[in-house]
Amino acid sequence: MLTNLTVPLLGLVDTAVLGHLDSSEYLGAVAVGANLFSILFWTFGFMRMGTTGLAAQAWGKQDEFAQIALLLRSVLLATGIGLLLILFHQPLIRVGLELMNPSERVAELAAEYAGIRIWGAPAVLCQYTLVGWLIGTQLPKGPMIMLIVANGLNIILDVLFVTGFGWNSRGVAIATVLAEYSAAAIGFRMVLSRMPANQGFSRALFGQLNDYLKILRVNRYIMVRTIALLLVLAFFTAQGARQGDTILAANAVLITFLLLISNGLDGFANAAEALIGEAVGKNSREQFRQVFKVAFRWALWGSILFTVAFVLGGRFLISLLTGIEEVRTAAWLYLPWLWLLPLASVWGFLLDGVFIGATRTRDMQNTMLFSAVVVFLPVWWLTTGWGNHGLWFSLICLMLARAVTMGSLFLSHSRHDRWFSEQ
């Protein structure tokens, strides 16, 4: 949880630093640019999630060779994908900005931000792999140290570049790239310290082309699921942008809080990934049941705590993040939707962890596609007359649909003892 909370903390600082400048355009530009990179980078989020599940199962089987081979191959794959993203970044960014359709000035600033952020692609994807492997091999303290140090550096550089040097949204992008490479460097140091003393880098560890294709095949369902979720969030941002820069900026403030909720509650999902994966590797049904019961209980209390915090302190937190009066007023208007999000979304987050640990990733894909296409889009279309309220209501419905569909599959798999069977 502490590791995950450093991620939205960084977003909070970005928002606060830019939200107190004299124009909402800078905040809107970073909202659009950051959303674009959420789609671009988290399209390959399977490098984190898939690695966790596979590493946890190898850990449960006590197979050291499989753990190290998975890490090495995943890092090489992440580096290769990151370099390809840099190579083809111009058309990717251009298409992404056209789809989001911000105002002309916001689009210019977002393009500048994106042109800088893309250089961090190899570091970001390697981070996903390193964090996933460390969680799967039950060293969650490693990612915590790695991301707290890196995000702390990012925060310092944000303040220096934006308020000290006056670089505005460009400064936020440069700070983020420098921090991403710092996080990757710390992560590599962490995993090297966990290598067995007698394990050299043999040819067998690198594997063959089929081994890399197998990693991609195993994780293709996570990739589709992640793309669907990110497209929903991009659609959310784009629809907000069509209502003007003030609504775009207000939604950016509230989405930062949503990231705080999701990353905080994902701590329980991350624990479930590692411990459920270990249980599957050991073929221990008792451990599986105990892990789920404890994670369920703590996730419930965590969501209640977030709800109380935003009901009591939401207006104050919004005031901290922006001094632009019209943005602040708009964010206050839509704040009640944020009160509903923790209890609506926590169950999908938790069950993601269970399904990843058990490598039931096809179920994750299918439930997300159903929730996005059959629930989110029709609800949004039916509530277009509600304006921004309709957008937020649609997002709540998406979260509830994920909870219901994944919960139904969880009960079905448990009833028929399918968690430990071959897929």
N, C-alpha and C positions, 0 to 999 in steps of 0.2 A: 504493500500500500504506500509506504514512504517513497519507494522508487517511482511508482506510477504518478504520485501527486506532484513530483518535481516537473512533470511534463506540462500539465495545465498551469502550474505556478509560473512557468516561463511565459505561457500565453497571457496570463494575468498581467505580468510585468510589461510585455509588449503592448498590451491594450492600455495599461495605465500610462506608459511613457508617451504613446502616440495620442491617447485620448485627451491629454492636456495641452496638445498643440492647438494652434489657432484655427485649424480646419479639420473637418471630419473626413476629408479625402484621404489622408494618410492612413487613418484607421481602416477605412473602407478598402484601400489598396492592399493592406496586409491581410485583411479578412479574405479578400478574393484570392490573393496569391497563396496564402497559407492553405486555403481550401483546395486550390489546384494541386499543391504538393501533397496534401493528404490523399488525394485521389492517386496521384502519380506514384508516391512511395508506398502507400498502403495497398496498392494493387499487388505489391510483392510482400505484403504482410505475412504471407505463408512462411517467409524466411524466419520469422519469429515464432509464429504459432505452431507450424508444422515441426520445426526443430524441437520445440518443447516436448510435444507428444512423443516423438520418436526417441529423443534423448532420455525421457523419463522411463519409457519401456525398456530401453537398453540398460538403464540404471537398475531397474527392477530385476533384470536378468543377470546383473553383475557382469556384463559383457564390455570390458574396457576397450577392446579393439573397435567394436561397433560405435561406441561413444566418440572416440577420437576420429574415426573415419567419417562419421556424420558431420562433425564440426569442420574438418578440413574441406570436405567437398562442398559443404554449404557456404563456407567463406569464399571459396573460389567462384562458386556460382553467383553469390551476391556481388562480388567485385566485377565480374563480367557483365552482369545486368546493369550495374551502376555506370560503367563506362559506356554502355550502349545508350543509356538515357542521356548522358552528356552529349554523345554524338548526334542524337536526333532531337535535341531539346527544342530547337526553334519551331518546327512545325507542331510539336506537342503543346508548347505554351500558347502558340497562336490559336490553335483550335480550341484549347481550354478556355481562353479568355473570350473568344467569340461565343461560345456556348453560355458563359455566365453573363455576358452582355452588360457589363457595368458602364457607367458614364465614361465619356472620352478621357477626362483627366484621371479618373481612378484607373482606367485601363492602362494608361501610360505609366503610372506609378507602379501598378501591379506587374507589368511586363519588365520593368527595371528590377523590381524585387525578385521576380522569378528567374531572370537571367543570371542573378548572383546565386540564389539558393540552389540551382541545379548542380553547381560544382561540389556540393556536399553529398551527391547521390551515392557514390561508393561507400562513404563513411556511414551513411544512414542505414543502408542495406546490410553492411557488415555488423552494425550495432544490433539490428534485428536478430541476426543469427547468433551473435555472442550472448545477448540477453536470453534468448530462447534456450540455448544450451546450458547456461548457468542456472536458470530456473529449473530445467528438466533434470539436471544433476544435483539439484537441491542445495544450491548455493545462492539463495536470493539476496544475501548481503552483498554479493558481487555487483549485480546490476544497481543496487541501491547506492553504493559508493561511486560507481561509474557515472550514473546519471546525476546524482546530487552535485558532484564536483563539476561535471560538464555544464549543467544548467545553471549552477552558481556563477561560473565563468561567463555564460551567456548573458545573465542578468547584469553583471558588472559592465560587460562590453556594450549592452543595450543602452544603459544610462550614459556611458562615456561617449558612444558614437552619436546618439540622438540628442541628448541635452548638452553634451560637451562640445561635440564637433558640428552639430546641426545637420547631420546626414539624413534625418527623418526616416522614411521607410527603407531607404537604401542601407542605413546603418543597422537596422534590425536584421536585414538579410545577411550582411557581412558577419555580424556577431553570431548568428545562428550557424553559419558554415564553419567558422572557427571552433565553435563549441562542439559541433558534430564530429570533427576530426579528433578533438581532445577526448571525447567519449569513446570513440573507437580505439584510440591508443590505450586508454585505461583498460578497456575490455580485453584487448589482446594480452595485456600484461596479466590480467586476472586468469584467463584460461591457460596461459603458459605455465602459471604456478600450479595448476591442477594436473599437468601432464605427468604420467607415471615416469619414474626415473629411468626405467629400462626400455621406454618406448621411443624408438627413432622414427624418422619420417621415411618409412619404407615405401616402395613402389605400390604395394598392395593398398596402403592407406589412400592413395590418390584415386584408385579405382579406374574404371573405364567409362566410356561415354554412356553406356547403359545405366551405370550407377547414378549419374547426374540426371538422366532422363527419368529414372525411377523416382528421385526426389521430387521432380516437377509433376510427375503423374500422381503421386500420392497426395500432393498438395494442390492439385488443380481445383478441387472443390472449394478449398479455402479461398483461393484466388477469385473464383466467380462470386462467392459469398461476399468477400470484401469489396469487390468492385460494385456490387449491387448496393451495399450499405453506403459506400462513398458517393455513388451517383445520387442517392437520395439526399445526402447532405449537400452535395453540389447543387442539386435542383433547389433545395431549400434556400441556399445562398443566392442563387440566380433569381428566384422569385422575389426574395427580399430586395435585391438590387433593382428590380423592375419597379419597385414601389418608392425608389428614391434613395439618395445617399444617407439620409437620416435613419430610415428603417434598416438599411444595410448595416450601418454602424451600430445601431441598437441591438440588432440580432447578433452581431459580432461579439458584443459584450455578453449577451445571454448565452451564446454558444460556448464562450470561454468557461462559463459556469457549468454547462453541460459536460464539457471535457473534464472539469474538476470532478464532477459526480462519477462519470464513467471510469476515469482512471483510478479514482479512489476505490470504487466498488470492484473494479477489476482485480484488486489485490486478492480478493477471495477466489476469483476465477483462476488467477495465476497459481495460487496454492492448490486448487483443485486439479489443474492441468498436471502439475508435478506429481501429486499424491495419487490421483486416479490412474495416471500413466504407470506409476510404480506398482499399483495394485493389479493392473492388467498384466504387467510384465511378470509379476509373481503369481498370477492367477488366484488372487486372494479376494473372494467375494465379501468377506467380513470387513476387510480394510476399505473396500469400495463403499460399502454402506455407511461405515463410520465417518469416512471423509465427507461424504455428501451431507450427512446429518449435521455435522459441525459447521461446514461451509454454509449450508442453508440458514442455520440459526444466526451466524455472524453477519451474513449478507443482509438478513432482515433488519437486524439492529443497526447496521451501517446505513441502510437506506432511510430508516426513521431518523437517525441523527442528522443526515444531510437535509431531510425535509424540514426539520425543526430549525436548523441553522439558516436556511434560505427564507423561511417564513419570518423569523425574528430579525435577521440581519441583511436581507436581500437589498433593500433600498440603500442601506449604508454602504454595502459593497459596490453597488453600481456607482454611487457618488465618489468612491475612491478611484474607480477605474476611468471615469471621464468627467471633465468639468464643462463640457459643451452642453448647454442647457437643453437644447432640443433633443439631443441624443439621450440624455439622462431621463427626460420626461417620457420619451417613447419607450425606453427600456423599463421604466417603472410600470407603464401601462401593460406590458406583456409579461411582467414578472410572475403573476399567478400560475402561468403555464409551467414555469420552472419548478414550482412547488410540487407539481404532480409527477415530474420526471423520475425522481429517485425510486419510488415504489413501483412505477410502471416499467422501468428499464432494468432493475436489478436482476430479475429472474432470467432474462435473456443473457446478461453478462455472465451470471453464474453457470448457466447451462452450456454456454460456449466453452467454459473451462472443462466441464465434464466431457463434452463431446470431443474436444481437442485431445484431452488426455487419453481417451479411449480410441482415438483416431477415427471417429465416426464423422468424418468431415463432409461426406455427401449429404447427410441429414442437415448439417448446418447450411449448406448451399440451398437445399430445397426449401427449407423453412424461411430463409431470408428472401428468396425469390417470390415465394407466395406472399409474404408480408409486404414486400415492396410493390408488387404488380397488382395483387388482388385486393390489398387493403389500403396502402398509403396513397397510391395514385387516384383510385376512385374517390376516396374520402376527400383528398385535396380538390378534385374537380367539383365535387358536390358542395364544397364550402368556399369556393372562390369568392363568393359574395361577402365573406367574412374578412377579406383582406389578410393581414398578417396573423390575425387570430386563427384563421383557417389553416394556415401553414403550421402553426404550433399544435393545433388539434390533430392534424394529420400525423405529425411526428409522434405524438402520444399514442395514437392508434397503431402506428408501426411497432412501437415498443411492446404494446400489449399483445399484438398479433404474434410477435416473436416468442413471447413468454408462453402463450397458449399452445402454439404449434410445437415448440421444442419440449414443453412440459408433457404434452400428449405422447410424443415419441419416447421421452425418458421413461414414462410409466409403462409403455408398451415393451420397450427393450428389457426393463427390469422384470416385468411379469413373465416374459418368455425367455429370460436368461440369455439375452443376445449380446451383452456387453463383452463376454469372453469368447464368443464364437468367431470364426473366420468370416470376413465380410466378402 
